[in-house]
Amino acid sequence: MRWVLAILPVVFGAALTAYAVLTGDRRELVVVHSVAWLWFGVGFLVSAVIMLALWARRSRRSAAENAYRAGSDAQRENQARFLSRLDHELKNPLTAIRAGMSNLDAQSPVVASIDSQVMRLSRLITDLRKLAELRAVALEFAPVDLAALAAEVRDALADDAREITLGFPRAPRPLPSVRGDYDLLFLALYNLVANATKYSTPGDTIEVRGSESDGWVTVEVADTGRGIPSDEIDRVWEELSRGREALDVPGSGLGLPFVKAIIERHGGSVQMESRAREGTLVRVRLPLLP
């Protein structure tokens, strides 16, 4: 329908032209234009056409971005609703199972195994709900010193068998602060360092280092642990995804999705490089304080 409206001026002009020719109209219209102002008029016309084209392009891009955001928001809302319902529907049966097991012999290997799996399922459902809520909850932003945060993570994961080395610049100046939610950034870095310790052996090297470049702060967590096969790296950020090399280590497959969700909520990005039996490097980028 729009193209019909677009050609209406042409149709109207053609009709007037045909009428004038048929009636023998021989009048001529002479337009006199100063050459000095001709170039200004041509430039103005070209600029108007270019600006109109840019406006149309920006409008199309804005419409596409709005549609993408609307789709993403709807997807997150549906996921949160589903996980909330799943949590509600399974909480009561799991509670009933644990209550019924309280009358059984707690020393029985079968009873202990069932209780362990029930607890694991309860934690998994809770973590899934937290992940869904994390993508929508309001963050409490404040200046965050990443070097101090990394030191706190190191102390929380202190292990005599694995040494965690920090490498943050002090000269010519310390690493600038970022704007973020301290508790969530602590959780993200804690998960990354905990993964490094979990999938390494005593004697392996674990490093946490920071740098600044072009308005961004980069924090890297590197280790010389077992690594990840190249064909699995893209899947590590998916919920409940666990690689074939990690099946012997307890885990839910939600640690790295938590990290990704937290960093993206802060306007940053996270990437991974890894080689099987050589080690892993996870690179987190966060914007500096304005």
C-alpha positions as semicolon CSV with decimal commas, in nm:
position;residue;x (nm);y (nm);z (nm)
1;M;0,000;0,000;0,000
2;R;0,289;0,237;0,074
3;W;0,427;0,216;-0,281
4;V;0,088;0,326;-0,415
5;L;0,101;0,636;-0,198
6;A;0,462;0,696;-0,306
7;I;0,378;0,712;-0,680
8;L;0,064;0,928;-0,640
9;P;0,261;1,253;-0,705
10;V;0,401;1,101;-1,026
11;V;0,055;0,992;-1,142
12;F;-0,087;1,336;-1,063
13;G;0,195;1,510;-1,252
14;A;0,152;1,280;-1,554
15;A;-0,221;1,353;-1,566
16;L;-0,162;1,730;-1,562
17;T;0,106;1,694;-1,833
18;A;-0,128;1,493;-2,058
19;Y;-0,407;1,749;-2,008
20;A;-0,175;2,036;-2,099
21;V;-0,050;1,862;-2,414
22;L;-0,403;1,774;-2,531
23;T;-0,529;2,131;-2,478
24;G;-0,235;2,276;-2,670
25;D;-0,085;2,466;-2,378
26;R;0,238;2,619;-2,517
27;R;0,332;2,841;-2,224
28;E;0,689;2,822;-2,098
29;L;0,811;2,884;-1,747
30;V;1,157;3,034;-1,722
31;V;1,333;3,016;-1,385
32;V;1,621;3,255;-1,329
33;H;1,865;3,147;-1,058
34;S;2,180;3,326;-0,946
35;V;2,488;3,111;-1,017
36;A;2,639;3,229;-0,690
37;W;2,354;3,061;-0,499
38;L;2,321;2,761;-0,731
39;W;2,588;2,560;-0,556
40;F;2,430;2,629;-0,218
41;G;2,094;2,508;-0,347
42;V;2,245;2,192;-0,494
43;G;2,440;2,126;-0,173
44;F;2,129;2,178;0,036
45;L;1,932;1,936;-0,180
46;V;2,204;1,668;-0,164
47;S;2,239;1,711;0,213
48;A;1,862;1,679;0,255
49;V;1,859;1,355;0,054
50;I;2,151;1,211;0,254
51;M;1,997;1,308;0,588
52;L;1,667;1,153;0,483
53;A;1,844;0,829;0,388
54;L;2,034;0,823;0,721
55;W;1,714;0,890;0,914
56;A;1,539;0,606;0,734
57;R;1,831;0,370;0,802
58;R;1,844;0,467;1,169
59;S;1,468;0,420;1,201
60;R;1,493;0,069;1,054
61;R;1,782;-0,020;1,285
62;S;1,602;0,121;1,590
63;A;1,290;-0,076;1,502
64;A;1,495;-0,394;1,466
65;E;1,670;-0,335;1,801
66;N;1,339;-0,268;1,975
67;A;1,194;-0,586;1,831
68;Y;1,501;-0,782;1,944
69;R;1,483;-0,636;2,296
70;A;1,112;-0,705;2,315
71;G;1,173;-1,066;2,209
72;S;1,458;-1,105;2,458
73;D;1,253;-0,955;2,740
74;A;0,961;-1,183;2,658
75;Q;1,193;-1,485;2,648
76;R;1,345;-1,397;2,988
77;E;0,999;-1,340;3,135
78;N;0,877;-1,676;3,004
79;Q;1,188;-1,850;3,138
80;A;1,148;-1,688;3,481
81;R;0,779;-1,785;3,489
82;F;0,860;-2,143;3,393
83;L;1,135;-2,179;3,654
84;S;0,917;-2,023;3,922
85;R;0,640;-2,271;3,844
86;L;0,889;-2,559;3,832
87;D;1,025;-2,458;4,172
88;H;0,673;-2,440;4,314
89;E;0,559;-2,774;4,168
90;L;0,868;-2,971;4,279
91;K;0,929;-2,814;4,620
92;N;0,640;-2,995;4,792
93;P;0,716;-3,344;4,651
94;L;1,084;-3,310;4,742
95;T;0,995;-3,198;5,093
96;A;0,757;-3,492;5,129
97;I;1,026;-3,735;5,012
98;R;1,275;-3,603;5,268
99;A;1,011;-3,614;5,543
100;G;0,929;-3,975;5,457
101;M;1,295;-4,071;5,457
102;S;1,340;-3,935;5,810
103;N;1,172;-4,253;5,940
104;L;1,417;-4,479;5,757
105;D;1,761;-4,599;5,860
106;A;1,990;-4,304;5,790
107;Q;2,293;-4,536;5,791
108;S;2,161;-4,734;5,495
109;P;2,364;-4,664;5,177
110;V;2,042;-4,664;4,972
111;V;1,873;-4,409;5,198
112;A;2,185;-4,191;5,203
113;S;2,206;-4,201;4,822
114;I;1,840;-4,104;4,780
115;D;1,876;-3,819;5,030
116;S;2,185;-3,693;4,850
117;Q;2,009;-3,689;4,513
118;V;1,702;-3,515;4,658
119;M;1,925;-3,243;4,803
120;R;2,109;-3,211;4,475
121;L;1,781;-3,168;4,286
122;S;1,663;-2,907;4,538
123;R;1,984;-2,704;4,498
124;L;1,964;-2,732;4,120
125;I;1,609;-2,595;4,108
126;T;1,703;-2,314;4,345
127;D;2,006;-2,220;4,135
128;L;1,798;-2,218;3,816
129;R;1,548;-1,983;3,977
130;K;1,827;-1,753;4,099
131;L;1,976;-1,745;3,749
132;A;1,641;-1,639;3,601
133;E;1,595;-1,372;3,869
134;L;1,950;-1,244;3,821
135;R;1,871;-1,140;3,463
136;A;1,591;-0,909;3,582
137;V;1,678;-0,797;3,935
138;A;1,790;-0,436;3,992
139;L;2,161;-0,405;4,067
140;E;2,315;-0,190;4,344
141;F;2,590;-0,003;4,161
142;A;2,892;0,143;4,339
143;P;3,265;0,182;4,265
144;V;3,434;-0,160;4,290
145;D;3,807;-0,213;4,339
146;L;3,871;-0,533;4,143
147;A;4,217;-0,586;4,294
148;A;4,070;-0,586;4,646
149;L;3,784;-0,806;4,530
150;A;4,029;-1,057;4,380
151;A;4,225;-1,066;4,707
152;E;3,904;-1,143;4,894
153;V;3,824;-1,426;4,651
154;R;4,175;-1,567;4,694
155;D;4,140;-1,565;5,072
156;A;3,800;-1,734;5,050
157;L;3,947;-2,013;4,838
158;A;4,276;-2,048;5,026
159;D;4,417;-2,398;4,970
160;D;4,756;-2,525;5,079
161;A;4,772;-2,753;4,775
162;R;4,695;-2,482;4,518
163;E;4,851;-2,137;4,519
164;I;4,645;-1,854;4,368
165;T;4,869;-1,576;4,238
166;L;4,737;-1,221;4,191
167;G;4,881;-0,986;3,931
168;F;4,731;-0,637;3,943
169;P;4,929;-0,324;3,843
170;R;5,054;-0,079;4,104
171;A;5,267;0,145;3,883
172;P;5,230;0,400;3,744
173;R;4,890;0,375;3,914
174;P;4,661;0,105;4,049
175;L;4,385;-0,046;3,838
176;P;4,089;0,198;3,826
177;S;3,757;0,101;3,981
178;V;3,457;-0,018;3,782
179;R;3,091;0,056;3,841
180;G;2,917;-0,255;3,961
181;D;2,738;-0,458;4,225
182;Y;3,014;-0,577;4,460
183;D;2,838;-0,893;4,578
184;L;2,753;-1,009;4,227
185;L;3,100;-0,935;4,090
186;F;3,246;-1,125;4,385
187;L;3,020;-1,419;4,300
188;A;3,130;-1,409;3,934
189;L;3,503;-1,401;4,013
190;Y;3,460;-1,659;4,290
191;N;3,298;-1,900;4,044
192;L;3,579;-1,854;3,793
193;V;3,858;-1,909;4,048
194;A;3,668;-2,196;4,211
195;N;3,644;-2,363;3,870
196;A;4,016;-2,318;3,821
197;T;4,089;-2,490;4,154
198;K;3,825;-2,757;4,099
199;Y;3,962;-2,869;3,763
200;S;4,330;-2,854;3,853
201;T;4,554;-3,071;4,064
202;P;4,797;-2,984;4,346
203;G;5,099;-2,814;4,195
204;D;4,909;-2,652;3,906
205;T;4,937;-2,277;3,858
206;I;4,636;-2,047;3,904
207;E;4,667;-1,678;3,824
208;V;4,425;-1,386;3,853
209;R;4,551;-1,076;3,676
210;G;4,410;-0,738;3,576
211;S;4,481;-0,469;3,317
212;E;4,330;-0,150;3,174
213;S;4,290;-0,044;2,810
214;D;4,068;0,197;2,612
215;G;3,813;0,255;2,887
216;W;3,786;-0,110;2,987
217;V;3,924;-0,320;3,271
218;T;4,015;-0,678;3,191
219;V;4,041;-0,950;3,455
220;E;4,185;-1,286;3,353
221;V;4,163;-1,612;3,545
222;A;4,417;-1,862;3,409
223;D;4,520;-2,209;3,518
224;T;4,731;-2,504;3,404
225;G;4,459;-2,757;3,485
226;R;4,291;-3,022;3,272
227;G;4,147;-2,773;3,020
228;I;3,843;-2,809;2,794
229;P;3,825;-2,973;2,449
230;S;3,791;-2,714;2,172
231;D;3,457;-2,852;2,051
232;E;3,299;-2,787;2,394
233;I;3,410;-2,430;2,461
234;D;3,102;-2,269;2,300
235;R;2,869;-2,481;2,513
236;V;3,019;-2,404;2,855
237;W;2,804;-2,091;2,889
238;E;2,478;-2,284;2,846
239;E;2,268;-2,379;3,148
240;L;2,327;-2,734;3,279
241;S;2,599;-2,799;3,022
242;R;2,888;-3,016;3,143
243;G;3,181;-3,134;2,935
244;R;3,287;-3,495;2,902
245;E;3,613;-3,418;3,084
246;A;3,425;-3,283;3,389
247;L;3,183;-3,565;3,465
248;D;3,402;-3,702;3,744
249;V;3,384;-3,370;3,934
250;P;3,062;-3,274;4,118
251;G;2,885;-2,974;3,965
252;S;2,555;-2,844;3,832
253;G;2,664;-2,680;3,506
254;L;2,534;-2,341;3,628
255;G;2,853;-2,171;3,751
256;L;2,964;-2,027;3,416
257;P;2,610;-1,924;3,310
258;F;2,594;-1,732;3,640
259;V;2,922;-1,560;3,552
260;K;2,804;-1,469;3,202
261;A;2,471;-1,331;3,327
262;I;2,642;-1,117;3,593
263;I;2,905;-0,973;3,359
264;E;2,653;-0,895;3,085
265;R;2,428;-0,719;3,338
266;H;2,729;-0,492;3,406
267;G;2,768;-0,410;3,038
268;G;3,074;-0,633;2,999
269;S;3,168;-0,950;2,820
270;V;3,335;-1,281;2,902
271;Q;3,540;-1,511;2,680
272;M;3,720;-1,840;2,726
273;E;4,031;-1,992;2,572
274;S;4,126;-2,347;2,661
275;R;4,321;-2,652;2,549
276;A;4,263;-3,001;2,678
277;R;4,531;-3,109;2,931
278;E;4,704;-2,769;2,905
279;G;4,484;-2,521;3,089
280;T;4,213;-2,258;3,061
281;L;4,198;-1,879;3,045
282;V;3,876;-1,685;3,108
283;R;3,882;-1,316;3,017
284;V;3,629;-1,074;3,171
285;R;3,594;-0,717;3,036
286;L;3,411;-0,447;3,233
287;P;3,365;-0,076;3,152
288;L;3,549;0,177;3,365
289;L;3,369;0,432;3,578
290;P;3,269;0,734;3,366
